[in-house]
Amino acid sequence: MPRLFGTDGVRGVANLDITAELALTLAATTAHVLREKDELKGPRPRAIVGRDTRISGPMLSNAVAAGLAGAGIDVHDVGVLPTPGVAHLVSAHDADMGVVISASHNPVEDNGIKFFGRGGSKLDDAVETRIEESLHHDWTRPQGAHVGSVTVSPEFSTTYVAHLIHAVQKFAESPEPLKGLSVVIDAAHGAASEVGPQALVQAGAVVKVINAEPDGLNINAGVGSTHLEGIQEAVVAAEADFGVAFDGDADRCLAVDHRGEVVTGDHILGILAEAMKNRGSLYRDTVVATVMSNLGFHRGMRSAGIEIVETAVGDRYVREAMQAEGYTLGGEQSGHIIVSEFSTTGDGILTALLLGSCVVSSGKSLAQLCQHIETCPQVLINVPDVDKSRVYSDDPLQQAVARVRDELGSEGRVLLRASGTEPLVRVMVEADTDTRARSHAQLLAKVVAERLAL
C-alpha cells in the first residue's frame, strides 16, 4: 500500500482521493494518535482549522472539524487563511494542533490535508506513519459534555496580520518598514486574497492587487507564483517598484522587479541572508537550501561570506535541517522561505514584507539587490517510465554522470533525482551556457532512459 502522507501532507483529487469520509477519519485518527503520544494538553484540547479558496474546501474542512469534535477536540474554524497563518495561530492561541485544507499550487480539482502539532510545526514522519497505521482502529468515542465543540472564528485572522506587521517592524527596526514602496500583489485567487494586501498596506506600501477575486474555481488558474506573466505585465504597466506573487495557500512567494524580470526564490533567499547577516541574526552565517538551488546562488553566497547547508528537495527537509542545528534561514527556488525567528513554515506574505523592507532600508531597487546573485543556465529533463530505484546504483549511469561532472568542473553542476511519487527520474544540469547545459542534460537523459528502462 502506497504511503498516504507525502512531503506536504495528504494530497489528491478532491472527492475522489481526498473524500469527506477520509478527511473525517484522518482528523479523528490524528487527534487520537496525538493524545496517545501525550501531545494534547488538558481536558479540552483545541484545534485551529483553516483552508484555501477551493470549492471543495468547505466540504473537507467541515468533515475535519466533525472528526476532531468527535474525538473530543474543540475546534476553531478560521475559514480562508494561508497555511502559515494557521501554523502561527496554533502557537499564538496555545492550541494543541492545526489543520489546513489546501493543495497549495495545484489546480482546483485537487485538495489536501496538512496537520500541525503544538507550536505550529508540521508532524514528523514517525507520527504520520503511526496515523496511517491507526486509520481503521476502533477508538473509544467521547460522550455528552466530552464531545468537542466547533466555533466559527474568522476574527482570528487579525492575530495573524498583527504578527506579520510586528515581524517586519522588528526586522527592519522601523514602524513603517515599507513606507513609500509601490507593490503589485498577485494573490492567485487564493488564501492571501484578503490578508496579503492588508499586511502590505499596514506596513506602509502603496498596493495594487490582481487576481484576488476567488470564486472557488479560479485558484491558481493561470495566475500566481507558477504563472508570472500577468504580474510581470502589471508591474511594468503600473510603474511599480516590484511585484510579489503567491500560490494558493500563500506559503511561497516569488517576485518581479520594476523591469518585469523574475526574482526567484534563490534571489530572495540570498537577499534575506545578507540582510540577516548584517543584523546579526543569521546563525553561523549559514543559510539552508536544497540541492536544486542554482550555482549562481552558491557563488553569490560565497562572495558574501555565507555558508550553505544543502538538503533534499522539499520545504520539510529545509525545516528539519534548520531545527536540527538551529539555523535561522532556509528556503527553496520555488519561493518557500522559512525565517525561524518569525515562522515555523514557509510564509509568502512574510517573505514579501521582509523583501520589501530590504528594498526600502537599502535605498536600492530590487533589481540592484539581485545583481550579484546570477542565475546560471539550468536545464531540467524528466525521464518517465524508468526504474527510479536504480538511479544511484547503476554503474554505467554513474560513470556517465562522473564524466559530465569532470567536463563541467567548477563551471557547472549535475543532479539526478528520483521522483517521490512517479516512476520518473529528473536530470538537472547547470553550466556556463544554455547550449552546454542542454547538451549534457540530453545526453544523461538518454543514458537514464536506456539503463533504467522498465
Buried (B, 14 or more C-beta within 10 A) or exposed (E): EEEBBBBBBBBBBBBEBBBBEBBBBBBBBBBBBBBEEEBBEEEBBBBBBBBBBBBBBBBBBBBBBBBBBBBBBBBBBBBBBBBBBBBBBBBBBEBBBBBBBBBBBBEBBBBBBBBBBBEBBBBEEEBBBBBBEBBEEEBEEBEEEEBBEBEEBEEBBEBBBEBBBEBBBBBBEBEBBBBEBBBBBBBBBBBBBBBBBBBBBBBBBBBBBBBBEBEEEBBBBEBBBBBBEBBBBBBBEBEBBBBBBBBBBBBBBBBBBBEBBBBBBBBBBBBBBBBBBEEEBBBEBBBBBBEBBBBBBBBBBEEBEBBBBBBBBBBBBBBBBBBEEEBBBBBBBBBBBBBBEBBBBBBBBBBBBBBBBBBBBBEBBBBEBBEBBBBBBBBBBEBEEBBBEBBEEBEEBBEBBEBBBEEBEEEBBBBBBBBEEEBBBBBBBBBBEEEBBBBBBBBBBBBBBEBBEE
